[in-house]
Amino acid sequence: MMSGKAKPLSVGFFREISANGTSTETDKLISYQPDRHSDLSVAIFEREDLLRTLSQTINLLPFEERLVVSLYYVTDLTTEEIGDVMQMEAFEVWKHLERAILKLRMSLKQQRHSA
């Protein structure tokens, strides 16, 4: 197992990926559909707020979950490749990824309901 600190993800990272279209997987993780009746400035603000919340939530994940999310969605490694890097089986990588995604969804849902 690896230990240490993973570099925190920033809102700028997500903006960069969305702008240049290098990762459809990241877009799936943070899918955002603005209200059709919202004006553009409101939609942009809502999206930026979502990205900021997502970045903060990812940075609160335990190290291994944060690392798996980064390797899977940012560098587009397969679970097998991540397993090689982290010295674990692919099914363990899936467990970390699944746990992280559930935590992210719950956090975003709680934030949406508290707004």
N, C-alpha and C positions, 0 to 999 in steps of 0.2 A: 504494500500500500504506500501511496505517496503522502507526504505531509508537507506542511508549510502554508504559505499564503498565496492565493490566486489574486491576480490583478483585478481590482473592481471594474465592473462594466459601467460605462457612462451613457447618458442619453445620446451624446454625440456618436457613439458607436452604432446605435440603432439607426440614427438618422443617416449615417454614412452607408450602411448596408441597404437601407430602403432606397436611398437616392441613386445608388449605382446598380442596384438590382443583382448583386452578386449572390444573394442567398434567399431562395424561396422558402427554405426551412425556417429561417428567422421570421419571415413574414407570417408563416403559419402559426408560430408561437405567439406572435403579438397582433394577430389579425384585428383590424380596427375598421369598422364601418360607420362613418358619420351619418347622422340623421339627415335625410334628404332635404329637410326644410331648414337646416342650419345654414347660416352664411359661412363663407369660407374661413373667416377669421376665428369663428367659434370652433369649427371643425379642426383647424390647425392647433388651437389652444388645447382642445380635448385630447388630440393625438399626442401632443407634447407632454401633457399631464400623464397620460397612460404610459408613455415611454419612460418618464421619470420614475413613476411608481414601479414599473417593471424592473428598471435598473436597481432601484433601492431594494426591492424584494429579492432579486437575484443575489445581491451582495450580502444579504442576511442568511442565505442558505449555508448549510454546513459545507466545509471545504470540498469534499468529494462530490457532492451534488452540484455545487457551483462549477467545479472543474469539468464534470461530465456535460453539463449544459453548454459550457463554453466550447468544449471540443466538438460536441455534436452539432450545435447550431452555428457556431462561428467559423470553425475550421472545416466543417463538413466531413469529419471523420466518421467511419462506420463504428458500430458498437464493438466489432472485433478489433479494429484499429485502436480504439480507446482502451479496450481491455489490454492490449499489448503495451500501451503507454503506461497504464496504471497498474499493470501486473495483476489483473483480475479477469475472470471469465466474462464473456459477453452477456450472459444472463444477469450477472451482478451489475454490469453497466446499465442494462435495461431497468433494473430495480432502482438504481440511483436516479436515472432519468425520469422514471415514472413518479417517484416520490417528489422530485423537484417540481415537475409539472403540476402535480396535484397541489402542492404548497403554493405555487405561483397562482394557479386558478383560484384557490380559496382566498388568497390575499387580495387579488384583484376584485373578486366578488364582494368581499367584505368592504373594500374601499368604495366600490360602486354603491353599495347599500347605505353606507354611512354618509355619502355625499348628498 
